[in-house]
Amino acid sequence: MNTKIHLVSMIVDIYEDDFENGTGKHTGCGYSESIGETFDSMEQVGAYLKRNFNIEDFGVDEDEKRIWSSKTVADHSDAQNGGWFEATQSELERWHKGELMLYSEDYYFNYLEVAT
């Protein structure tokens, strides 16, 4: 019997991320959405995550049937077309020096294994 991986949904939460102290307070921002895509392998899931969410590294919790990843992002809500964007090299350097607050954008993908 073969099994496929069916991505059910995605949950994203954003937390303050102090370089010295790590993640902290939840920003109140995030979102969730249904996915409903089925793949033959975890490698295909990885290609989907890279293509659709620019996620290259992820972990898999087989017991919880959850895939997780995170990105360091900056808050550009005051800029034109603002929002959460992956931190630039300059922003990362300022963050390392304690001059800028960046954020951890945490992704959780729930999946099912489907027998075929």
N, C-alpha and C positions, 0 to 999 in steps of 0.2 A: 504494500500500500504506500502510495506517495502522499506527501503532505505539502500544502501550499501555505503561504503566509498572507493573511488578509488583514491589511491595516484598517482598523475600524475608525479611530479618531485621533485627534491631536489636541493636546493642551499645552499652552505656552504661558509661563509666568515670568515676570521681570522683577528682580531684586536688586537693591543697591549692592555694589561690589567695591568695597574699600580695598585697595591693593595691600595694605598692611594687615588688615583684620578680616579679609574675606567677605563673603556675602552676609547681608544683614536684612534690613527691613524690606518687606514686600512693598512695591510701589503702588499697588492697586491696579496695575496694568497687566494685561494679558488677554488671551482669547482662547476659544476652543472651536473646533470644526470637525465635521465628519469627513472621512476620507473615502472609504469604500473601494479600495484598490487591492487586487490580489496578485501575488508574485510567486514564482516558482522557487526562489531561493532568497536567503538573506543578502546575497550579493546583489540581486536585482533590487531589493529594498534599499540597499545602500546607494545604488545608482539613482533611484527615485528621490531619495533624500537629498543627494547632492544636486540633482537637476532642479528640484522644486523649492528647496529650502537652503541651498548652499551649505549643507551639513556634510562634512567629510568624516568626522570621527564620532562614533556613537557606541554606546554600551547596550547590552541586551540582558534583561532579567527574564530568564525563561520561566521561572516560577510564577512571576506576576504577569507574564505576557506583555512586557512593556519594553520599549526601546527608548533610550534617553540620550540627550546631548545638551550642550549649552554653548553659547557664544557670548563674547564680551562686546557689548554694544554701548553706544553713546545716545544721549537724549538730544535730539535735534528738533524738539517740538516748537521752538521759537523760530526755526528757520523755515524758508519757503518749502512747502510740501514736507513739513517736519514729521518727526516720528523717531522710531528706534532704528539706528543704522549700525552696522558693524563698525567698531572703532577703527579709526585711521592710525597709521604709525605715529603721527604727531600726538594724537589723543592718548595712545598707549604710553608714550614717553612721559607726558604730563601726569598721567595716572600713576605711573611708577614713582614719580617725585612727590606724590600727594597733592598735586595742584588741581586735579580734576576728578570728579566722581564719575565712574563708569558703572555699568550695570550688567548683571548676568541674566541673559535671556535663556531660560530653561525650557527645553522641549521634552514632551512625553508623548510617545506614540503607543496607543494600545492596539494589540493585534490578537488574532486568533489563528490557530493552526487548523487548517481545513483538510480533511482526508479526501483524497481523490481516487 
